[in-house]
Amino acid sequence: MKCRRSASLDVPVSPLSHRLYSEELSSSENQRLFGKCTNPNGHGHNYILEVTLEGKIDPNSLGCFIVWPIFKAIIDQEVMSRLDHKNLNLDVPEFKRLVPTAENIAFCDLGIFGEEAPKRFVV
């Protein structure tokens, strides 16, 4: 019998600052689309990154399907060091070409975990 489990972890990532602005739009179009979030000096948020993993139970691990210190190291290296206390527009290369909306932030994080997570996990 193949037993599967899932586990979720909430990771505070804060504060982040950013400006919602597209160089492809005029100032008035940016203002209409993003409102006060297009402030030239940016604005900040406190985010919670929710990560849920699902995987097969390793029969040699007494019921575990992930080695938590390894998972935490992935979060620290790939998320916290890249995003925590950063200005997304200035400090994170992905957002030099993408508007750092919550959706794009989530997409970038999903890409990190999708590539880094062992193949036996559903992320």
C-alpha positions in Angstrom: 0.0 0.0 0.0 1.4 3.4 -1.0 0.5 5.9 1.8 0.6 9.6 1.0 0.6 12.6 3.4 0.5 16.3 3.0 1.8 19.0 5.3 1.5 22.8 5.1 3.8 25.5 6.4 3.2 29.2 6.7 6.3 31.3 6.3 6.2 35.0 7.1 8.1 37.0 4.5 8.1 40.6 5.6 8.4 43.4 4.9 8.5 43.6 1.2 8.3 46.9 -0.7 7.5 47.4 -4.3 5.9 49.7 -6.8 3.2 48.5 -9.2 4.2 50.2 -12.4 4.6 49.1 -16.1 6.9 51.1 -18.4 4.7 50.0 -21.2 1.9 52.1 -19.8 1.5 55.9 -19.4 1.5 57.5 -16.0 -2.2 57.9 -16.2 -2.8 54.3 -17.2 -0.6 53.1 -14.4 -2.5 55.3 -12.0 -5.9 54.0 -13.3 -4.8 50.4 -13.1 -2.7 50.4 -9.9 -4.0 53.4 -7.9 -2.0 54.4 -4.9 0.2 51.3 -5.4 2.0 53.1 -8.2 3.5 55.6 -5.8 7.0 56.4 -7.2 8.5 55.7 -3.8 6.8 52.3 -3.5 4.8 50.9 -0.6 5.2 47.8 1.6 3.5 44.6 2.7 3.9 41.8 5.1 3.3 38.5 3.3 2.7 35.0 4.4 4.0 32.3 2.0 1.9 29.2 2.4 3.6 26.0 1.2 1.9 22.7 1.0 3.8 19.5 0.1 2.4 16.1 -0.5 4.5 13.0 -0.9 4.8 9.3 -0.4 5.7 8.1 3.1 9.3 6.8 3.3 9.0 3.5 5.1 12.4 3.9 6.6 11.6 7.3 8.2 8.8 6.3 10.7 6.1 8.1 8.8 7.9 11.1 7.3 7.9 12.1 3.7 10.2 15.1 3.9 13.3 16.0 5.8 12.2 19.2 7.4 15.7 20.7 7.8 16.3 20.3 4.1 13.0 21.9 3.3 13.6 24.8 5.6 17.0 25.3 4.0 15.4 25.5 0.6 12.9 28.1 1.9 15.8 30.1 3.6 18.0 30.0 0.5 15.5 30.3 -2.3 12.8 32.5 -0.8 13.9 34.3 2.4 17.4 35.4 1.1 15.8 36.6 -2.2 12.7 38.3 -0.9 12.7 39.1 2.8 13.2 42.8 3.6 13.8 43.6 -0.1 12.5 46.2 -2.6 11.2 43.8 -5.2 11.6 46.3 -8.1 15.2 47.1 -7.3 16.6 44.0 -5.5 15.0 41.0 -7.2 16.0 40.3 -10.8 12.7 38.7 -11.8 10.9 41.9 -11.1 13.0 44.1 -13.3 10.8 42.8 -16.1 7.7 41.7 -14.2 5.3 44.0 -12.3 5.6 42.6 -8.7 1.9 41.9 -8.1 0.9 39.3 -5.5 0.2 36.9 -8.4 3.6 37.3 -9.9 5.3 37.0 -6.5 3.4 33.7 -6.0 4.3 32.5 -9.5 8.0 33.2 -8.9 7.9 31.3 -5.6 6.1 28.4 -7.2 8.8 28.2 -9.8 11.4 28.0 -7.1 9.7 25.1 -5.3 8.7 23.3 -8.5 12.3 23.1 -9.6 13.9 22.5 -6.2 11.5 20.1 -4.7 12.4 16.4 -5.0 10.4 14.7 -7.8 8.3 12.6 -5.3 6.6 15.7 -4.0 3.6 17.5 -5.3 4.1 21.2 -4.7 
